[in-house]
Amino acid sequence: MKISSHNSDHRIPLSVPHMSGDEPTDVREALVSQRLSSVGSNVTAFEREFERRIGLPSVALASGAAAIHIGLRLLGVGPGDEVFCPTFTSAASANPVRYLGGEPVFLDSSHQTWNLDPDLLAAALRDRARLHRLPKALVAVDLFGQCADMDPILEACAKYGIPILEDAAEALGATYKSAPAGTLGHVGAFSFGRNKIITTTGGGMLVSRNPDWVDKARFWSTQAHARGIAFQRSEPGYNCRLSHTLAGIGRSQLEVLDSRVDQRRAIAFRYRDAFADLDGISLMPQAPYGLHTNWLSCFLIDRDHYGWARDDLIRVLDAAGVESRSVWKPLHLQPLYASAERYGGKVAEDISRRGICFPSSSSLPLEDQLYVINQVRQWLGAAPLTDLEKARKKRKRRKDRGPSGLACAPLPPPRTPRA
Ligand SMILES: Cc1ncc(COP(=O)(O)O)c(C=O)c1O
């Protein structure tokens, strides 16, 4: 693995679609069949195949945000309700609470997982029970490809009968104690957005162990049109079903999910190995309870150590033709949610200040990975690497901190969902 020179016109993107190769056939078939509406065989087939993969009844929607919106409505969230949500996440996790007339209450993350801190959640629920102001629901988010620590979260919520929506938009393919991400709450939401591990260029899936809820979600997603009764409406619905054409892309993409997980993990571990001789730069923690897909390769930069800020690195990489990105800005720091109540927030602020996502596309050529690595090493004042395999072996000798990026364990089979 020798470094090759880099063409200065060539930009390295953060995360782009990686086609399986079969998508043109699926799209052409959809066009030829003239079934371009949202009610087509691809949609039903995609839902069945997703259900086989995940183990829960599924309904294909136009986006992950639509799945969260409908999922929260299924959980009974309405005007005036409060919903607990991590502060360290995409605004798409919390915005649907407002669509329904509710208000999010934000909770901090743990440094161990970057996801919701279960101890803080338990304390916040105790506090709310004392105040007789329990939230209507919890949005538990699986960030950057890693599940939240769901068992203590489920336990804390079960104590007060709080239902959970698991936002697994970023974590398709991840597992928690061998259960697929997105299957641990009462409702799960996934995204097939452009930069996700598999993509339909835009799309989402809602899953639930309750098939009646999945049917209800399907009904709402097609303008709540009651079958057989011409244009009769008794409930407000939405227009957010996935199209037949895009579902065809989803079917091909789902077939390559496992290899996309392996490829994303390999990139993250390759970066980790290449920075192993440097202090002050570390890969996002890999919690021992499951498989982290490393959808995005996220690292923490220790500002004190280098006297440089993470944003300087983003600028330097940009000038070198490399797209990187800061991790999420906590929602309690967003003007949109300035008035929202919260429990803690310092951990999210710390991760947000220091976190960076490096190019992570599963199609990223090795020479581009090496280019990124050496741009970062140069910024940190370290010698460039010419041979990654040597770096990997050296790191393994120094300290075995986990699995090698070059060999990934196969995904465990889906766990039967709990009753
Ligand atoms: C954590 C999280 N939740 C929800 C969403 C929304 O998904 P979509 O973009 O498909 O609406 C995203 C999208 O990036 C996300 O990162």
The ligand as an SDF file (V2000), in Angstrom:
LIG
                    3D

 16 16  0  0  0  0  0  0  0  0999 V2000
  -29.6730   11.3310   13.5920 C   0  0  0  0  0  0  0  0  0  0  0  0
  -30.5360   11.6210   12.3980 C   0  0  0  0  0  0  0  0  0  0  0  0
  -31.8540   11.5340   12.5250 N   0  0  0  0  0  0  0  0  0  0  0  0
  -32.6790   11.7590   11.4990 C   0  0  0  0  0  0  0  0  0  0  0  0
  -32.2040   12.0980   10.2560 C   0  0  0  0  0  0  0  0  0  0  0  0
  -33.1720   12.3920    9.1490 C   0  0  0  0  0  0  0  0  0  0  0  0
  -33.0600   11.5400    8.0660 O   0  0  0  0  0  0  0  0  0  0  0  0
  -33.4610   12.0960    6.5980 P   0  0  0  0  0  0  0  0  0  0  0  0
  -32.3720   12.9930    6.1380 O   0  0  0  0  0  0  0  0  0  0  0  0
  -33.6020   10.8580    5.7760 O   0  0  0  0  0  0  0  0  0  0  0  0
  -34.7570   12.8120    6.7660 O   0  0  0  0  0  0  0  0  0  0  0  0
  -30.8200   12.2120   10.0600 C   0  0  0  0  0  0  0  0  0  0  0  0
  -30.2930   12.5640    8.7230 C   0  0  0  0  0  0  0  0  0  0  0  0
  -29.1980   12.8340    8.4610 O   0  0  0  0  0  0  0  0  0  0  0  0
  -29.9600   11.9670   11.1560 C   0  0  0  0  0  0  0  0  0  0  0  0
  -28.6280   12.0760   11.0320 O   0  0  0  0  0  0  0  0  0  0  0  0
  1  2  1  0
  2  3  1  0
  2 15  2  0
  3  4  2  0
  4  5  1  0
  5  6  1  0
  5 12  2  0
  6  7  1  0
  7  8  1  0
  8  9  2  0
  8 10  1  0
  8 11  1  0
 12 13  1  0
 12 15  1  0
 13 14  2  0
 15 16  1  0
M  END
$$$$
